[in-house]
C-alpha cells in the first residue's frame, strides 16, 4: 500500500474538479483515499492512451540508447507480442506472466502486451 504521506502531492492537484481528485471510499471493509477519475483497470487506461495517440502515430514515445520509438512502433510491437502470447504461447485470460526484465523500452512492450492479452503481469 502506498500512502500519500510517502509521496506527498501538492494539494491543488488533488482538489475537487481536478484530474487527480480524491475521495474517501471503501475497498471491502477498509476505507481508503481513492482517485475519483481513475480508470477501473490498467487495460482500460492502455486502450484510452493508445486511442489518443493514434492521432499522432509518428509522435515520440521514448528515447533509449539514442533510438527514438514512436507511438505507432510501440503499438505495433505490443500488438505483435500480444498476438504471439495468445496464439502461439496459449495465454488465457487471467494467466499470470512473470516479467523479469531491466527497466527498458522492451519491458513496457511486454507489460502492455500481457495486459492486452488478458494476462496478469507479475513484476519480478
C-alpha positions as CSV (number, residue, x, y, z in Angstrom):
1,X,0.0,0.0,0.0
2,X,1.4,3.4,-0.9
3,X,0.3,6.2,1.3
4,X,0.0,9.9,0.4
5,X,2.5,10.7,3.2
6,X,5.1,8.6,1.4
7,X,4.7,10.6,-1.8
8,X,3.2,14.0,-0.9
9,X,1.5,15.7,-3.8
10,X,0.6,19.4,-4.0
11,X,-2.9,19.9,-2.6
12,X,-4.1,21.7,-5.7
13,X,-3.5,18.6,-7.8
14,X,-5.9,16.6,-5.6
15,X,-8.6,19.2,-5.3
16,X,-12.2,18.9,-6.3
17,X,-12.6,19.0,-10.1
18,X,-9.0,18.2,-10.9
19,X,-7.8,15.1,-12.8
20,X,-6.4,13.7,-9.6
21,X,-9.3,14.5,-7.4
22,X,-9.5,12.1,-4.4
23,X,-12.4,11.0,-2.1
24,X,-12.8,8.7,0.8
25,X,-14.0,5.3,-0.4
26,X,-14.2,1.7,0.7
27,X,-12.5,-1.4,-0.7
28,X,-14.0,-4.3,1.2
29,X,-14.4,-3.2,4.8
30,X,-11.5,-0.7,4.8
31,X,-11.6,3.0,4.0
32,X,-9.0,4.4,1.6
33,X,-8.4,7.7,-0.2
34,X,-9.2,6.9,-3.8
35,X,-8.9,8.8,-7.1
36,X,-12.3,9.8,-8.4
37,X,-11.3,9.8,-12.1
38,X,-9.1,6.6,-12.1
39,X,-9.9,4.0,-14.8
40,X,-11.3,0.8,-13.4
41,X,-8.4,-1.2,-15.0
42,X,-4.9,-0.7,-16.4
43,X,-6.1,-2.3,-19.6
44,X,-8.7,0.5,-20.0
45,X,-6.0,3.1,-19.4
46,X,-3.9,1.5,-22.1
47,X,-6.8,1.5,-24.5
48,X,-7.5,5.1,-23.8
49,X,-3.9,6.2,-24.1
50,X,-3.3,4.3,-27.4
51,X,-6.6,5.7,-28.8
52,X,-5.5,9.2,-28.1
53,X,-2.0,8.6,-29.6
54,X,-3.3,7.0,-32.8
55,X,-3.9,10.6,-33.9
56,X,-0.1,11.1,-33.8
57,X,1.4,7.7,-34.6
58,X,4.8,9.3,-35.5
59,X,5.0,11.2,-32.2
60,X,7.9,10.3,-30.0
61,X,7.0,7.9,-27.2
62,X,10.5,7.1,-25.8
63,X,14.2,7.6,-26.5
64,X,16.6,5.0,-25.3
65,X,20.2,4.4,-26.2
66,X,19.9,7.1,-28.9
67,X,17.0,5.3,-30.5
68,X,13.6,7.1,-30.8
69,X,10.5,4.9,-30.7
70,X,7.2,6.3,-31.9
71,X,3.7,5.6,-30.6
72,X,2.9,3.7,-33.8
73,X,6.0,1.5,-33.4
74,X,5.2,0.8,-29.8
75,X,1.7,-0.2,-30.6
76,X,2.7,-2.5,-33.5
77,X,5.3,-4.3,-31.3
78,X,2.9,-4.6,-28.3
79,X,0.1,-5.9,-30.6
80,X,2.5,-8.4,-32.2
81,X,3.7,-9.7,-28.8
82,X,0.1,-9.9,-27.6
83,X,-0.9,-12.0,-30.7
84,X,2.1,-14.3,-30.0
85,X,1.2,-14.7,-26.4
86,X,-2.4,-15.7,-27.3
87,X,-1.9,-17.7,-30.4
88,X,1.5,-19.3,-30.0
89,X,2.1,-19.5,-26.3
90,X,-1.6,-20.1,-25.5
91,X,-2.0,-17.4,-22.8
92,X,-5.5,-17.3,-21.4
93,X,-7.3,-14.5,-19.6
94,X,-6.2,-14.4,-16.0
95,X,-2.9,-16.3,-16.6
96,X,0.0,-14.8,-14.6
97,X,3.1,-13.9,-16.6
98,X,6.4,-13.1,-14.8
99,X,8.3,-10.2,-16.2
100,X,12.0,-10.4,-15.3
101,X,13.5,-7.6,-17.2
102,X,15.5,-4.4,-16.8
103,X,13.8,-1.0,-16.9
104,X,13.9,-0.7,-20.6
105,X,11.5,0.0,-23.5
106,X,11.1,-3.7,-24.1
107,X,9.7,-4.0,-20.6
108,X,6.9,-1.5,-21.5
109,X,6.1,-3.6,-24.6
110,X,5.9,-6.8,-22.6
111,X,3.9,-5.3,-19.8
112,X,1.2,-3.8,-22.1
113,X,1.1,-6.9,-24.3
114,X,0.4,-9.1,-21.3
115,X,-2.4,-6.8,-20.2
116,X,-3.9,-6.6,-23.8
117,X,-3.8,-10.4,-24.0
118,X,-5.8,-10.6,-20.8
119,X,-2.9,-11.8,-18.6
120,X,-1.7,-10.5,-15.3
121,X,1.8,-9.2,-15.4
122,X,3.8,-10.2,-12.3
123,X,6.8,-7.9,-11.8
124,X,9.9,-9.7,-10.5
